Amino acid sequence: MGLSFEVLIVPAEDLPGIWVALCPQLGVCTQGTSVPNAVEMAQEAIELSIEDDLAEGRDPLDRERHDQWWDERRRELEEARGGQDPDRVVERVTVEWGGA
């Protein structure tokens, strides 16, 4: 089964040329040297998070983080969906998973 997750990609505030990829649904954060690289890194981080959860007997879909920092990232993702800000990109990452 393929699961799809939204990833917010923004420029790193303190590292020129670095893009940060955030997946609030799973509480996953990574970075890349370009938007496509950040998407690729997010794909890998999401897959590894799911694999780790399954190996530990946890449901990967129970990973969603609820704290102030992640809630702010969710709001950023909502705002970025409109595509008006070139420094905020929303991509959809799909991973194959055999779960329900």
C-alpha positions as CSV (number, residue, x, y, z in Angstrom):
1,M,0.0,0.0,0.0
2,G,1.3,3.4,-0.8
3,L,1.0,6.1,1.8
4,S,1.3,9.8,1.0
5,F,2.6,12.5,3.3
6,E,2.9,16.2,2.8
7,V,6.4,17.7,3.3
8,L,7.0,21.4,3.8
9,I,10.3,22.5,2.4
10,V,11.8,25.9,3.5
11,P,15.2,27.5,3.3
12,A,17.3,27.0,6.4
13,E,17.4,30.2,8.4
14,D,21.1,30.0,9.3
15,L,22.6,27.9,6.5
16,P,22.7,29.5,3.1
17,G,21.9,27.0,0.3
18,I,20.3,24.5,2.6
19,W,16.6,23.5,2.5
20,V,14.8,22.0,5.5
21,A,12.2,19.3,4.8
22,L,9.5,18.8,7.5
23,C,6.8,16.2,7.7
24,P,4.5,17.2,10.6
25,Q,2.4,14.1,10.2
26,L,5.3,11.9,11.2
27,G,7.4,14.3,13.2
28,V,10.3,13.9,10.6
29,C,12.8,16.6,9.8
30,T,15.8,16.5,7.5
31,Q,17.6,18.7,5.0
32,G,19.1,18.9,1.6
33,T,21.2,21.2,-0.7
34,S,18.3,21.9,-3.0
35,V,14.5,21.5,-3.0
36,P,14.7,18.2,-5.0
37,N,17.5,16.9,-2.7
38,A,15.4,17.9,0.4
39,V,12.5,15.9,-1.1
40,E,14.7,12.9,-1.7
41,M,16.1,13.1,1.9
42,A,12.5,13.4,3.3
43,Q,11.5,10.3,1.3
44,E,14.4,8.4,2.9
45,A,13.8,9.7,6.4
46,I,10.1,8.9,6.2
47,E,10.9,5.4,5.0
48,L,13.4,4.8,7.7
49,S,11.0,6.1,10.4
50,I,8.3,3.8,9.2
51,E,10.7,0.8,9.1
52,D,11.9,1.6,12.6
53,D,8.4,1.9,14.0
54,L,7.4,-1.4,12.4
55,A,10.5,-3.2,13.8
56,E,9.6,-1.9,17.3
57,G,6.0,-3.0,16.9
58,R,4.7,0.6,16.8
59,D,2.1,2.0,14.4
60,P,3.9,4.5,12.1
61,L,0.7,6.5,11.8
62,D,0.8,7.2,15.6
63,R,4.0,9.3,15.1
64,E,2.3,12.6,14.7
65,R,3.8,15.2,17.0
66,H,1.6,17.7,18.9
67,D,3.6,20.4,20.5
68,Q,4.1,24.1,19.9
69,W,7.0,23.7,17.4
70,W,5.2,21.1,15.2
71,D,1.9,22.9,15.4
72,E,3.6,26.0,14.0
73,R,5.1,23.8,11.2
74,R,1.6,22.5,10.4
75,R,0.3,26.1,10.1
76,E,3.2,26.9,7.8
77,L,2.4,23.9,5.7
78,E,-1.3,25.0,5.5
79,E,-0.2,28.5,4.4
80,A,2.3,27.2,1.9
81,R,-0.2,25.1,0.0
82,G,-1.3,28.1,-1.9
83,G,2.1,28.2,-3.6
84,Q,2.4,32.0,-3.4
85,D,5.8,32.0,-1.6
86,P,8.7,30.6,-3.7
87,D,10.6,30.0,-0.4
88,R,7.9,27.6,0.9
89,V,7.4,24.5,-1.1
90,V,4.9,21.7,-0.3
91,E,5.6,18.3,-1.9
92,R,3.9,15.0,-1.5
93,V,6.1,12.0,-0.7
94,T,4.7,8.5,-1.2
95,V,6.1,5.5,0.5
96,E,5.2,1.8,0.1
97,W,4.0,0.2,3.3
98,G,2.2,-3.0,4.0
99,G,0.2,-1.7,7.0
100,A,-3.5,-1.0,7.3
